[in-house]
Amino acid sequence: MKQIIHTEWLKVKNYRTFWVMLLLALIIILAGNLMVADRFSSPDFQNVSKLMGNPFSFPDIWLTMASLNSYISVLFGPLLIILVTNEYTYRTNRQNVIDGWERKQFVYAKLFWLVALSLTALAVATLSAAVLGAIYGNKPFSLEGYSYMVYYFMQLTVMLTIALLISVLAKRAGLAIVLFMAYNMMLDQLLSFILKRYVGNIGGLLPLQSGDELLPFPLIGKMLPSGNQYDTYVYVTAMFVYVAAGIFLVFRKVLKSDL
């Protein structure tokens, strides 16, 4: 595994596009968190905060940051897609096999990036929550409710698993990014809406919607309480199943198809 990580590091060490995109993603996430927190602390929202509570105070801020970042963190998807599709574009995956790698090691390498990006996003979200809670909150630091950050991490892992699967199927960055963004920003929500309307709560078990069901924005959740929902473990189990199924399909595609 050390050799795989070292090889992946050599691929991106001088890859300026990767570092610029990663930096922009982190800046946008941090700036988005700050702008929303500053807006909610403005006089326009003071009455709402007094009535419904401050979503940027502990422990509510963990849910606030998890919910907010679950939308912004879509930026990590195209980043993973580029890392994967570059292997097909420049034939480096084929060269790795010629140099002695097994095909499954290619998947391990990309799973490393999937986990690394998910942990990076979790670290940024945690740091944002801790700092903004201290600045805009009115309660002492608390880890109560940090489980929402874990749900956020799991949802992001599902999202990046989808990005990885689309990448190995499409093999082209442009097409893969379009398909990923279409599913992430429209198709998942549309299918969930249709299923909830005509079938029932099963619509909340779609890949990305499973995480959304666990991460309602605090004020919206208080004003518009959700109807009948499954227990938390059902959504968590669904996300585990989607990650496992996605990784299985990636392995199957890479091991069975031509490089």
C-alpha positions as CSV (number, residue, x, y, z in Angstrom):
1,M,0.0,0.0,0.0
2,K,2.9,2.4,0.7
3,Q,4.1,1.9,-2.9
4,I,0.7,2.7,-4.2
5,I,0.4,5.9,-2.1
6,H,3.9,6.9,-3.1
7,T,3.1,6.4,-6.8
8,E,-0.1,8.4,-6.5
9,W,1.8,11.2,-4.8
10,L,4.3,11.3,-7.6
11,K,1.5,11.7,-10.1
12,V,0.0,14.7,-8.4
13,K,3.1,16.3,-6.8
14,N,3.6,18.6,-9.7
15,Y,0.1,18.5,-11.1
16,R,-0.9,22.1,-10.8
17,T,-4.5,21.6,-11.9
18,F,-5.1,19.2,-9.0
19,W,-3.7,21.6,-6.4
20,V,-5.5,24.6,-7.8
21,M,-8.8,22.8,-7.9
22,L,-8.3,21.4,-4.3
23,L,-7.4,24.9,-3.0
24,L,-10.4,26.4,-4.7
25,A,-12.7,23.7,-3.3
26,L,-11.4,24.3,0.2
27,I,-11.6,28.1,-0.1
28,I,-15.2,28.0,-1.5
29,I,-16.3,25.7,1.4
30,L,-14.7,27.9,4.0
31,A,-16.0,31.1,2.5
32,G,-19.5,29.6,2.1
33,N,-19.6,28.6,5.7
34,L,-18.4,32.0,6.8
35,M,-20.9,33.9,4.6
36,V,-23.9,31.9,5.9
37,A,-22.8,32.2,9.5
38,D,-22.3,36.0,9.1
39,R,-25.7,36.3,7.4
40,F,-27.5,34.5,10.2
41,S,-25.8,36.7,12.7
42,S,-27.1,39.8,11.0
43,P,-30.0,41.9,12.6
44,D,-32.4,40.5,10.0
45,F,-32.2,37.1,11.6
46,Q,-32.0,38.1,15.2
47,N,-35.7,37.5,15.9
48,V,-35.6,34.2,14.1
49,S,-32.6,33.1,16.2
50,K,-34.4,34.2,19.4
51,L,-37.4,32.2,18.5
52,M,-35.9,29.1,17.0
53,G,-32.4,29.1,18.5
54,N,-29.0,29.9,17.1
55,P,-28.0,27.3,14.5
56,F,-24.3,28.4,14.9
57,S,-24.2,27.6,18.7
58,F,-23.0,24.3,20.1
59,P,-24.3,21.7,19.7
60,D,-26.6,22.7,16.8
61,I,-23.6,23.9,14.8
62,W,-22.5,20.3,14.0
63,L,-25.8,19.7,12.2
64,T,-25.6,23.1,10.6
65,M,-22.1,22.6,9.2
66,A,-22.8,19.0,8.2
67,S,-26.0,20.0,6.3
68,L,-24.4,23.1,4.6
69,N,-21.3,21.3,3.6
70,S,-23.2,18.3,2.2
71,Y,-24.2,20.6,-0.6
72,I,-21.0,22.5,-1.1
73,S,-18.7,19.4,-1.0
74,V,-20.0,18.3,-4.5
75,L,-16.8,20.2,-5.6
76,F,-14.7,17.2,-4.6
77,G,-16.5,14.9,-7.1
78,P,-15.0,16.5,-10.3
79,L,-11.6,16.5,-8.5
80,L,-11.7,12.7,-8.1
81,I,-13.1,12.3,-11.6
82,I,-10.1,14.1,-13.1
83,L,-7.7,12.0,-11.1
84,V,-9.3,8.8,-12.4
85,T,-10.0,9.7,-16.0
86,N,-6.5,11.0,-16.4
87,E,-5.3,7.4,-16.0
88,Y,-7.3,6.5,-19.1
89,T,-6.4,9.6,-21.1
90,Y,-2.7,9.3,-20.6
91,R,-2.6,5.5,-20.4
92,T,-0.8,5.5,-17.0
93,N,-3.1,2.7,-15.7
94,R,-1.8,0.5,-18.6
95,Q,1.8,1.5,-17.9
96,N,1.3,0.6,-14.2
97,V,0.2,-2.9,-15.2
98,I,3.1,-3.2,-17.5
99,D,5.4,-2.2,-14.6
100,G,4.0,-5.0,-12.5
101,W,0.9,-3.7,-10.8
102,E,-2.2,-5.9,-10.6
103,R,-5.4,-4.3,-11.9
104,K,-6.9,-4.3,-8.4
105,Q,-4.1,-2.1,-7.3
106,F,-5.4,0.6,-9.6
107,V,-8.7,0.5,-7.8
108,Y,-6.9,0.6,-4.4
109,A,-5.0,3.7,-5.6
110,K,-8.3,5.5,-6.5
111,L,-10.0,4.3,-3.2
112,F,-7.1,6.0,-1.4
113,W,-8.0,9.3,-3.0
114,L,-11.7,8.7,-2.3
115,V,-10.9,8.3,1.4
116,A,-8.3,11.1,1.5
117,L,-10.7,13.6,-0.1
118,S,-13.5,12.5,2.3
119,L,-11.3,12.9,5.3
120,T,-10.1,16.3,4.1
121,A,-13.7,17.5,3.7
122,L,-14.5,16.2,7.2
123,A,-11.5,18.0,8.7
124,V,-12.5,21.3,7.0
125,A,-16.1,20.9,8.1
126,T,-15.0,20.1,11.7
127,L,-12.6,23.0,11.8
128,S,-15.2,25.4,10.4
129,A,-17.8,24.3,13.0
130,A,-15.3,24.7,15.9
131,V,-14.2,28.2,14.8
132,L,-17.6,29.6,13.7
133,G,-19.2,28.1,16.9
134,A,-16.7,30.1,19.0
135,I,-17.2,33.3,17.0
136,Y,-21.0,33.3,16.3
137,G,-22.3,31.0,19.0
138,N,-23.3,31.8,22.5
139,K,-22.6,28.4,24.1
140,P,-19.4,26.6,25.2
141,F,-17.7,24.1,23.0
142,S,-19.4,20.6,23.0
143,L,-19.0,17.5,20.9
144,E,-22.6,16.6,21.5
145,G,-24.2,16.1,18.1
146,Y,-20.9,15.4,16.3
147,S,-22.6,12.3,15.0
148,Y,-24.0,14.5,12.3
149,M,-20.5,15.1,11.0
150,V,-20.2,11.3,10.7
151,Y,-23.3,11.2,8.6
152,Y,-21.9,14.0,6.5
153,F,-18.7,12.0,6.0
154,M,-20.7,8.9,5.0
155,Q,-22.8,10.8,2.5
156,L,-19.7,12.3,1.0
157,T,-18.2,8.9,0.7
158,V,-21.3,7.7,-1.1
159,M,-21.1,10.7,-3.4
160,L,-17.4,10.1,-4.3
161,T,-18.1,6.4,-4.8
162,I,-20.6,7.4,-7.4
163,A,-18.0,9.7,-9.0
164,L,-15.5,6.9,-9.0
165,L,-18.0,4.5,-10.7
166,I,-19.0,7.0,-13.3
167,S,-15.3,7.7,-14.0
168,V,-14.4,4.1,-14.8
169,L,-17.5,3.7,-16.9
170,A,-17.2,6.9,-18.9
171,K,-13.3,7.1,-18.9
172,R,-13.5,10.7,-20.1
173,A,-13.4,13.6,-17.7
174,G,-15.9,15.9,-19.5
175,L,-18.6,13.3,-19.9
176,A,-18.0,11.9,-16.4
177,I,-18.3,15.3,-14.8
178,V,-21.5,16.1,-16.7
179,L,-23.1,12.8,-15.7
180,F,-22.0,13.2,-12.1
181,M,-23.3,16.7,-11.7
182,A,-26.6,15.8,-13.4
183,Y,-27.1,12.9,-11.0
184,N,-26.0,14.9,-8.0
185,M,-27.9,18.1,-8.6
186,M,-31.0,16.8,-10.3
187,L,-31.6,13.1,-10.9
188,D,-31.3,11.8,-7.3
189,Q,-33.6,14.5,-6.0
190,L,-36.1,14.0,-8.8
191,L,-36.3,10.3,-8.4
192,S,-36.6,10.8,-4.6
193,F,-39.5,13.2,-5.1
194,I,-41.3,10.9,-7.4
195,L,-40.9,7.8,-5.2
196,K,-41.9,9.7,-2.1
197,R,-45.0,11.0,-3.8
198,Y,-46.2,7.8,-5.4
199,V,-44.6,5.0,-3.4
200,G,-43.7,6.3,0.0
201,N,-40.7,6.8,2.3
202,I,-38.5,4.5,0.2
203,G,-37.7,7.5,-1.8
204,G,-35.6,8.7,1.0
205,L,-33.3,5.7,0.6
206,L,-31.7,6.7,-2.7
207,P,-27.9,7.1,-2.5
208,L,-27.6,10.9,-1.8
209,Q,-31.0,11.3,-0.3
210,S,-30.2,8.8,2.5
211,G,-27.7,11.4,3.8
212,D,-30.0,14.3,3.3
213,E,-32.6,12.6,5.4
214,L,-30.2,12.6,8.3
215,L,-29.0,16.2,7.8
216,P,-31.9,18.7,7.7
217,F,-30.8,22.3,8.2
218,P,-31.7,23.0,11.9
219,L,-34.1,25.9,11.5
220,I,-35.9,24.3,8.6
221,G,-36.1,21.1,10.5
222,K,-37.8,22.9,13.4
223,M,-40.2,24.8,11.3
224,L,-41.1,22.0,8.9
225,P,-40.7,18.7,10.8
226,S,-40.4,15.7,8.6
227,G,-43.1,13.2,8.3
228,N,-42.7,9.5,8.8
229,Q,-39.1,8.5,8.5
230,Y,-37.1,5.3,8.9
231,D,-34.9,4.9,11.9
232,T,-31.4,6.3,11.6
233,Y,-29.8,2.9,11.3
234,V,-31.8,2.3,8.1
235,Y,-30.3,5.3,6.3
236,V,-26.8,4.5,7.6
237,T,-27.2,0.9,6.4
238,A,-28.3,2.1,3.0
239,M,-25.3,4.3,2.7
240,F,-23.0,1.4,3.6
241,V,-24.7,-0.8,1.0
242,Y,-24.3,1.9,-1.7
243,V,-20.6,2.3,-1.0
244,A,-20.0,-1.5,-1.0
245,A,-22.1,-2.0,-4.2
246,G,-20.3,0.9,-5.9
247,I,-16.8,-0.4,-5.0
248,F,-17.8,-3.9,-6.2
249,L,-18.9,-2.6,-9.5
250,V,-15.7,-0.6,-9.9
251,F,-13.6,-3.7,-9.2
252,R,-15.7,-5.7,-11.7
253,K,-15.4,-3.1,-14.4
254,V,-11.6,-2.6,-14.0
255,L,-10.8,-6.4,-13.7
256,K,-13.0,-7.4,-16.6
257,S,-12.5,-4.6,-19.2
258,D,-9.6,-3.7,-21.5
259,L,-7.2,-1.1,-20.2
